[in-house]
Amino acid sequence: MQMIREEMVGKIDGELRHIPRSSSGSRQNMLRAAYNMIRRYDLALNPYCPAQESLTRAIEQLKKTNPEFSPLYDKGFFEE
């Protein structure tokens, strides 16, 4: 089963509400952008991919160049 684009965008927008914004150009905003991109890819391959899996990959990607990065996100939402 493939997820239609509008459905995917709505789902990701809802999930991004659980990853707070920060100042322009911040690592936190880079996390949001990375999550958006990775999540779209993951959902295109598997509409049932857990949000936590995509978030973990986004965090790992950012930590490759910024090992000290401490991401902010709603742990209760992503670690259900």
Contacts in CASP RR format, 6 or more apart in sequence:
PFRMAT RR
TARGET T0000
AUTHOR 0000-0000-0000
METHOD contacts of the structure
MODEL  1
MQMIREEMVGKIDGELRHIPRSSSGSRQNMLRAAYNMIRRYDLALNPYCP
AQESLTRAIEQLKKTNPEFSPLYDKGFFEE
1 47 0 8 1.000
2 44 0 8 1.000
2 47 0 8 1.000
3 11 0 8 1.000
3 43 0 8 1.000
3 44 0 8 1.000
3 47 0 8 1.000
8 40 0 8 1.000
8 43 0 8 1.000
8 44 0 8 1.000
11 43 0 8 1.000
12 36 0 8 1.000
12 39 0 8 1.000
12 40 0 8 1.000
12 43 0 8 1.000
15 35 0 8 1.000
15 39 0 8 1.000
15 51 0 8 1.000
15 77 0 8 1.000
16 32 0 8 1.000
16 35 0 8 1.000
16 36 0 8 1.000
18 73 0 8 1.000
18 74 0 8 1.000
18 77 0 8 1.000
18 78 0 8 1.000
19 28 0 8 1.000
19 31 0 8 1.000
19 32 0 8 1.000
19 35 0 8 1.000
19 55 0 8 1.000
19 71 0 8 1.000
19 72 0 8 1.000
19 73 0 8 1.000
19 74 0 8 1.000
20 28 0 8 1.000
20 72 0 8 1.000
20 73 0 8 1.000
21 28 0 8 1.000
21 29 0 8 1.000
21 32 0 8 1.000
22 28 0 8 1.000
22 29 0 8 1.000
22 72 0 8 1.000
23 29 0 8 1.000
27 62 0 8 1.000
27 66 0 8 1.000
27 69 0 8 1.000
27 71 0 8 1.000
28 71 0 8 1.000
28 72 0 8 1.000
30 62 0 8 1.000
31 58 0 8 1.000
31 59 0 8 1.000
31 62 0 8 1.000
31 69 0 8 1.000
31 71 0 8 1.000
31 73 0 8 1.000
34 58 0 8 1.000
34 61 0 8 1.000
34 62 0 8 1.000
35 54 0 8 1.000
35 55 0 8 1.000
35 58 0 8 1.000
38 54 0 8 1.000
38 57 0 8 1.000
38 58 0 8 1.000
38 61 0 8 1.000
39 51 0 8 1.000
39 54 0 8 1.000
39 58 0 8 1.000
42 49 0 8 1.000
42 53 0 8 1.000
42 54 0 8 1.000
42 57 0 8 1.000
43 49 0 8 1.000
51 77 0 8 1.000
51 78 0 8 1.000
52 78 0 8 1.000
52 79 0 8 1.000
52 80 0 8 1.000
55 73 0 8 1.000
55 78 0 8 1.000
59 69 0 8 1.000
59 71 0 8 1.000
62 69 0 8 1.000
62 71 0 8 1.000
63 69 0 8 1.000
END
